[in-house]
Amino acid sequence: MFALADCNNFYASCHRLFEPQYNSVPVVVLSNNDGCVIARSNEAKACGIAMGAPFFKIREEIAKHNIAVFSSHYTLYGDISARVMTNLARFTPDVEVYSIDECFLGLSGFDNLSAYGKEIRDTVINNTGIPISIGIAPTKVLAKVANKTSKKNNGVMVLESAEQIAAALEHYPVEDLWGVGRQFAHKLIKGGIETAAQFRALPVDWVQAHMTIVGVRMWRELWGESCIPLKTVLDPKKGMCTSRAFGKLTTDYNQLKEATSSYAARLASKLRKEKLCATVLSVKLLTNKFVDQKLQAYPSISIPLEHPINNTVDLINTALWGLKKIYLRGYQYQKVEVNATGLIPESEVQLNIFNEFKGVKHDKVSKVLDKLNMHYGAGTLRMAGEGLKQKWTMKREFLKPCYTTNWNDIIKVK
């Protein structure tokens, strides 16, 4: 048996956790640069606010319904997510963190699953303050179905018997099935297959012919045959990227250098945290595709590294060299991307017989950077090339404090 624990309206719930005055108020969370809606509370959904709606188009609706608006705060979300996942891991040794707000649990061998699911839910809510829903079923796909159904059933739903599964699938929209993308959904609905029960009733040969092995796996899971195991060990990462859109378009080369340095430094920190080294570094500039099409440019470069590295100094120098090679004058740039690919574990790095590695000192500097920033807070010490007054940073008009990750922002009780 599998359980899927899903945090309800996670981003909005994180903000409500520290500002409970918004518990019954419509809430929306905006994407980077306050661009569009990426999360809504149930009250905001009832007001007709669509997911992905551009913020500038819904300002009147927000004022009309008195909707609370928050800029995205991924540092806060990541910390609260870790607390939720830690609590969930208390209930079973088999845990797969599927996303920032979803987690699969292996519950094979457990009895009275309905009561156990309620205990899991109550514990997480009491310990973290984040509301969650629990769906329990024989397969992952059915656990997804149970989880969505649970939101209308006091937060816990168990699909154990054939009758319970059939009843849940009877009116379940086929486009909401885990694994049915937009193209498959369009094909199925066009053919008169509108519910999960109708999809399950199709011959397996038809499913394989029209939806490949992915569709067959999903079809078998709907019949209670587990085909998608828990991933208790994460797959090794093949690449990492740091990228943010600027607060406003820029043609200033110095601002691009600062942004590239900052992103390369952040990328280096992420690599060291994962104990990985990069063998290829890529830099890409992007203009705004929604403005004059004559002023579009997406120059990029991939740079093979002489030696696998993850230190800040060498990655910044390499990224700046790449930026200089691809920079085109006269364009207004919206974003810079810095990618590390060809990742290998630190423990498997081999020396190059033809080139002496000169980055040992830089490795030591990076370790000092990590220790100081871990002790005093991220960004306390950084490279001079990242700039002091970063005019290119994201627009975050509705940003709230770092309640759990910054000593200065911790709530004080008098």
N, C-alpha and C positions, 0 to 999 in steps of 0.2 A: 504494500500500500504506500501511496505517495501523498504528501500534504503540500499544498502551495500556500504560503503565507504572503499576502500582498498588502502593503500599507495603503490605506485609503487616502486618496488625494495627497500624496506624500509631501510634495513641496509646500502646499498650502498648510498642511498639518504641522510642518516644522515651524512655520511662522506663528501659527496660532498657539503653539506650545509655550512661546515666550511672550505672546501678546494675546491673552485669553479674551480680551474685549472684542476680538474678531470672531469668536466661536460661532456666533449665529449670523454673522455678516457675510455677504458675498465676497469672495477673495479670488484674485487672479495673480499669477506669477508670470513675469515677462522673461523673454529670452535675453541673450547677450545684447548689449546696447539698447535694452528696452524696446526690442523690435516687435515681437509678437507674443501672443499668449501661449504658454507651454504647460500651464497647470491651472485648474479651476476647482473651486469648492463646489459642493452640490448646489448651494444657493446661487452661485454664479452660472452654473449650467441651467438652472431654472429660469434665469434672467435672459437666456438665449445667447450667451457669450460662447462663440465657437472656438474650438481648439485651433490654434494657428492663426487666429484673427490678428491682423496688424494693429498695433496699439493706436496709431494715429487715426484709424478708421472707427474706433469704438470709444473715443473719448466722451462723446455725448451720452452714450449708453452707460458708461461708467459713472458719469455725474448724475444721470437720471436715477439710477438704482443705488447710488451711494456705495459703489463697489470699492473695496480696499485693494490697493495695487502695491506689489512688491517686486523689486528687481531680483533676478536669480542670484542665489547665494550658495554656490556649490561647496564651499568649505563647510558651511553649516550642515548642508544636506548629507555630506559624506560622513561627518562625525555622528550625526543622529542615526544614520543608516548602520554604522558600525555598532552602535549600542543596541539597535533592534536585532541585528544578526547575532550578536553575542548572547542575547537573551534566548533567541530561538535555538541556538546550539546547545543549550542546557537540556533540551528534551530528547535529543537523539544524536548518536555519533555520526549519522549519515546526513550531511548538509551540503547543498549546492547553492551558493549565492548566485542567483540568475541575473539580477540587475540591482541597481541601488535601492529599489523598494520591493523586490520579489526574492523569495527564497524557497527552494524545494527541500523537503525533509523526507527521509526514508523512515516509514513507520511499520515496517514488516515485523511481525511478532508482537505488536502492541494490541491490547484488548480495549474494549469500550471506547472506540475511537471518537465518538461524539463528545463524551465527557473529557477525553484527553485534549481534543481540539479546543474545547472551551477553556480548559486550564491554560493551554498555550496562549490563547488570545488574551485572557484576563491578565496573565503574568506580564506579557509584553506591554499592554496598556498601562498597568499599574507601575511598571518599572521605568517606562520611557515616556508615557503620555501620548504615544502615537497610536491611533486606531488602526487595527488590521483586520483582515478577513482571512478565514482559513477554509480551504477546500480540500477534501480528502477523497481519494478514489484509487482504483487499482493501477492506473497509468497516469503519466504526466499530462496527456491531452485531456483526459477526463478530470484530472485534478484542476486544470484550468477552467473547465466547464463548471465544476463544483464551486470553485472560488468565485466566479462571476455570479452564480446563483446565490451564494452565501450572503452577498451584500443585501439581499432582500429577505434573508432568513436569520436574523440576529447574529450575523457574522460568522457562522460555522455551518458547513454543509458536508455531509458524508454521503457519497454514492458508493454503496457496497453491493447491493443485490442487483440482479438483472432488471427487476422492475423499477428500482430507483433510477438506474442509468437510463432506461428507455423513457421514463417520464421526464427526465431532465433534458434529453436530446430532442423531444418531440417538437418543442417550439423554439429551440435554440438556433439563432440565425447562423447560417453556414459561413457568412463572412466574418463572424466573430471567433471561429475555430482557430486554435493555435496552429499555425502552419499554412493557413489559407491566405495567400497574398491577394492583392487587388486584381491581378489578372485571372487567377484561378477563381476568385469569387465572381467576377464578371461572367466567366465561362459557365460556371455552375448555375448561377441565377438565370442566365439567358436560356439554359437548358431545362429550366423548371425545378432545379434543385435549390430550395430556399432554406431548408432546415438541416441540422446535423443528422436528424433521424433519416431524412431522405438520402443524404449523402452516404450514411452507413448502409442503407439498403441497396446501394449500387453494387453490381458485380465487381469483384476485385480485378478482373481482367480489364474492365473499362477504366477503372481508376488508374491502373498501371499504364495503360495506353495513352491516357490523356493528362495524367498528373505525375508521371514518373515514380521512382521509388519513394520519394518524399510523401506523395499522396497515399501510397500503399501503407507506409509506416503509420501515417495518421489514421487511416481507415482501420488498421488492425488495432491500434490503441483505443479507438472508439468501441471496439468489440471486447475490450478488456485484456488484450494481449500486450504486455509491456515490451515495447521495442526501443524506447529511448531511456537508457540507464542514467542514474545520477552521476554527475561529474564532481566527485569529491576532491579531485586534483585538477587544478586549472591547466589548460593547455599552455605551453610556452608561447610567449608573445613573439610575433614576427616583426613588429614595427611599433614605433611610438611617434606621436605627433603633438606639437604644441602650436596652437593657433587661436587668435582672437581677432574679431573685427575691430578696427579702430573706432574711437568715439566720433571722429569726423574724417572725411577724406583728406589725404595729405599728398603733397608733391615734394615735401622736405626730405632730402636724402639723410640728413642727420637724425630726423625722427625715425626713419626706417632703420637706420643703424641701431638706434636705441632699442627699438622693438625687437629686431632680430637678435640682439645681444640678450635681451631679457628672456625671449622665448627659448634661445639656445641654453641659457643658464637653467631655466626651469626644466627643459628636456634632460639636461645632464643630471639634475637632482633626481628626476624620476628614474633614470637609468640606474643610478647608484642605489636607489631605494629597492629596486628589483634585482640588484646585483647582476646587471647586464651591461654589455659593451656593444657599441655600434661599429659596423664595418663600412657603412655608407651613410652619408649625411646629405639631405636634399633641402633646398631652399626654393620657395615659390612666392611670387608676388601676384596679387589679384586686384583688379579694378572692380568697380561696382557695375554689375551686369544690367542694372535697371536704369542706368543713365545712358547718355549718347553712345550708340553702338559704334561710332567711329573712333571713340576713345577707349577701346577695350584692349587689354593686354594681359597675358597670363604667363610671363616668362618664368622659367624654372631651370634648375640645374641639380644634377646628382653628382656627388663627389666621393669617389672611393677613397677610403682612409688607408694610409700606409700601415697603420697599426690599430687594432680594435681599442677604442677609448670610451670613457664616460666622464672624464674630468671636465670641469667647467671652462678652464682657460682654452684648451685646445678646441673644444666644440664651438666656443664663441668665435675664435680666430678663423676656423674653417667656415663657419656660417657667414661671417662678414666678407670673407674672400669670395664666397659664392654670390652674396648680394651684390658686390661690386661688379661681378661678371654679368649679371642679368639685369641690372638697373637700367631702365629706359627713361629718358627725360621727357617731360611734357604730359605725363599721365598722372591722374589722381588715383592713388592706391587706397584700397579699403582694408586690405588684410595682408599679412605675411604668414607663411607656414614654414615651420622647421620640422623635418621628419628624420627619424633615425631608423634605418632598416638593416637587414642582415645581422640581427641581434644574436649574440652568443653569451653564455654565462661567463662571469669574471674568472671562474675557476678553470675554464677551458681556453683561455687566451694563450696563444703561442707567439713566441718572439719571432721576428722576421730576421732571417739570417743575413739579408742584404742591407737592411736599414736598422740602425741603432735607435731604440725607442728613447726619446728625450723628454718624455712627459712625466717622469717619476716625481719631480718637484711639483708639477701641476696636480698630480694625484694627491700629494700631501696637502696642498692648499685646499683642494676640494673637500678633503676629510675635515679640515679645520672649519671650513664654511658650514658644513653639515652640522658639526657639533654645536657651533655658536648659534646657528639658526634654530636648531632643535631646542636649545636651552632658553634662548631669549625671544623666540618667535620667528616665523617665516619672514624673510625679507629684511631682517635686522642688519645683516651684513651682505652686501652684494657687490658685483663688479662695477667699476666706475663707468664702463661703457654702457651700462643699462640706464644711466641718467638719473638725476635727482628729481626734477619736475617733469614727469612723463606726460606730455600734452596729448599723446596719442592713445592713452588708456581708454577703456570702454566707458560708454555713457551708462551710468547706473544711478538714475535720479531718485529711485525709491529703495536704495540699499539700506538694509538694517544692520545692526552691530553683529560682531562675531561672538555670540553669547557663550559659546562653549570652547572656543579655540584661542581666545585672546584674554589675557588677565585683565586688561583695561575695560573689557566689555562685559565681564561677568556681572550678573544681576546682584545688587547689594540689598540685603534685607535689614531694615532698621527696626 
